[in-house]
Amino acid sequence: FCVIYLNTQNKVIDMETIQEGIVNQAVVYPRKVLEKALKRKASAVILVHNHPSGHVKPSDADIRLTRMIQETAKILDILVHDHIIIGENSVFSFREEGMI
């Protein structure tokens, strides 16, 4: 699970792997994501993770995590521009699907 940190001009400040998971899950703590964003003075983030199965449809846990990070980030004036899931031959964008 990676986070791309952006400044106010949407330029990349940094990119970091927050958590490496096992085959079917990675435990990601919204607090950790946002602490690191604040430390970098990021004004926006893009969340990125892969599905080793190759299927890019977000799980219920993916959706809950995205909403939790987005709602908490909003309080801190940090935008979540997108959450991208990478599969074997395809990509899912929460923004493109109207989920952000």
Sine and cosine of phi, psi and omega as CSV:
sin_phi,cos_phi,sin_psi,cos_psi,sin_omega,cos_omega
0.00,0.00,0.89,-0.45,-0.05,-1.00
-0.92,-0.39,0.45,-0.89,0.09,-1.00
-0.80,-0.60,0.75,-0.66,0.10,-0.99
-0.97,-0.23,0.82,-0.57,-0.04,-1.00
-0.99,-0.17,0.74,-0.67,-0.06,-1.00
-0.85,-0.52,0.50,-0.87,0.08,-1.00
-1.00,0.00,-0.15,-0.99,-0.06,-1.00
-0.92,0.40,-0.35,0.94,0.07,-1.00
-1.00,-0.08,0.20,0.98,-0.03,-1.00
0.87,0.48,0.51,0.86,0.12,-0.99
-1.00,-0.08,0.58,-0.81,-0.05,-1.00
-0.93,0.37,0.83,-0.56,0.10,-1.00
-1.00,0.02,-0.71,0.71,-0.09,-1.00
-0.27,-0.96,0.25,-0.97,0.10,-0.99
-0.64,-0.77,0.67,-0.74,-0.07,-1.00
-0.58,-0.82,0.63,-0.78,0.17,-0.99
-0.99,0.13,0.90,-0.43,-0.04,-1.00
-0.99,0.11,-0.63,0.78,-0.08,-1.00
-0.46,-0.89,0.68,-0.73,0.17,-0.99
-0.96,-0.28,0.72,-0.69,-0.08,-1.00
-0.95,-0.31,-0.14,-0.99,0.11,-0.99
-0.99,-0.14,-0.18,-0.98,-0.12,-0.99
-0.83,0.56,-0.63,0.78,-0.11,-0.99
-0.88,-0.48,0.13,0.99,0.05,-1.00
-0.23,-0.97,0.40,-0.92,0.15,-0.99
-0.66,-0.75,0.77,-0.64,0.00,-1.00
-1.00,0.09,0.90,-0.44,-0.02,-1.00
-0.87,-0.50,0.77,-0.63,0.01,-1.00
-0.97,-0.23,0.88,-0.47,0.02,-1.00
-0.80,0.60,-0.61,0.79,0.01,-1.00
-0.84,0.54,-0.69,0.72,-0.01,-1.00
-0.90,0.43,-0.68,0.73,0.02,-1.00
-0.85,0.52,-0.74,0.67,-0.10,-1.00
-0.98,0.22,-0.54,0.84,0.10,-0.99
-0.86,0.51,-0.69,0.72,-0.01,-1.00
-0.93,0.37,-0.56,0.83,0.06,-1.00
-0.91,0.41,-0.69,0.73,0.02,-1.00
-0.90,0.43,-0.65,0.76,0.01,-1.00
-0.86,0.51,-0.58,0.81,-0.01,-1.00
-1.00,0.02,-0.01,1.00,-0.06,-1.00
0.85,0.53,0.60,0.80,0.00,-1.00
-0.96,0.27,0.60,-0.80,0.08,-1.00
-0.98,-0.21,-0.17,0.99,0.03,-1.00
-0.41,-0.91,0.34,-0.94,0.06,-1.00
-0.67,-0.74,0.40,-0.92,0.19,-0.98
-0.82,-0.57,0.81,-0.59,0.01,-1.00
-1.00,-0.06,0.65,-0.76,-0.03,-1.00
-0.61,-0.79,0.74,-0.67,0.17,-0.99
-0.50,-0.87,0.24,-0.97,-0.02,-1.00
-0.93,-0.36,0.35,-0.93,0.16,-0.99
-0.90,-0.43,0.96,-0.27,-0.03,-1.00
-0.85,0.53,-0.40,0.92,0.02,-1.00
-0.92,0.40,-0.34,0.94,-0.04,-1.00
1.00,-0.08,-0.34,0.94,0.01,-1.00
-0.99,0.13,0.77,-0.64,-0.11,-0.99
-0.99,-0.17,-0.04,1.00,0.03,-1.00
-0.88,0.48,0.77,-0.64,-0.02,-1.00
-0.93,0.38,0.63,-0.77,0.07,-1.00
-0.98,0.19,0.20,-0.98,0.08,-1.00
-0.86,0.51,-0.62,0.79,0.03,-1.00
-0.90,0.43,-0.63,0.77,0.05,-1.00
-0.87,0.49,-0.69,0.72,-0.02,-1.00
-0.91,0.40,-0.71,0.70,0.01,-1.00
-0.88,0.47,-0.71,0.71,0.00,-1.00
-0.88,0.48,-0.70,0.71,0.00,-1.00
-0.87,0.49,-0.72,0.69,0.00,-1.00
-0.89,0.45,-0.67,0.74,-0.02,-1.00
-0.90,0.44,-0.71,0.71,0.03,-1.00
-0.91,0.42,-0.68,0.73,-0.03,-1.00
-0.89,0.46,-0.70,0.71,-0.03,-1.00
-0.92,0.39,-0.67,0.74,0.00,-1.00
-0.94,0.35,-0.66,0.75,0.01,-1.00
-0.88,0.48,-0.61,0.79,-0.01,-1.00
-0.85,0.52,-0.65,0.76,0.03,-1.00
-0.88,0.48,-0.53,0.85,-0.03,-1.00
-1.00,-0.04,0.15,0.99,-0.06,-1.00
0.87,0.49,0.61,0.79,0.09,-1.00
-0.89,-0.45,0.79,-0.62,0.01,-1.00
-1.00,0.01,0.60,-0.80,0.18,-0.98
-0.97,-0.23,0.97,-0.24,-0.05,-1.00
-0.95,0.32,-0.59,0.81,-0.04,-1.00
-0.22,-0.98,0.30,-0.95,0.20,-0.98
-0.76,-0.65,0.89,-0.45,-0.10,-0.99
-0.94,-0.34,0.75,-0.66,0.08,-1.00
-0.93,-0.36,0.79,-0.61,-0.04,-1.00
-0.96,-0.27,0.77,-0.63,0.06,-1.00
-0.91,-0.42,-0.23,-0.97,-0.06,-1.00
-0.89,0.45,-0.76,0.65,-0.04,-1.00
-0.77,-0.64,0.29,0.96,-0.03,-1.00
-0.46,-0.89,0.15,-0.99,-0.05,-1.00
-0.68,-0.73,0.60,-0.80,0.08,-1.00
-0.89,-0.46,0.77,-0.63,0.03,-1.00
-0.91,-0.42,0.86,-0.50,0.06,-1.00
-0.86,0.51,-0.61,0.80,-0.01,-1.00
-0.91,0.41,-0.75,0.66,-0.02,-1.00
-0.88,0.47,-0.50,0.87,0.00,-1.00
-1.00,0.01,0.09,1.00,0.04,-1.00
0.96,0.28,0.36,0.93,-0.03,-1.00
-1.00,-0.09,-0.07,1.00,0.11,-0.99
-0.78,-0.63,0.00,0.00,0.00,0.00
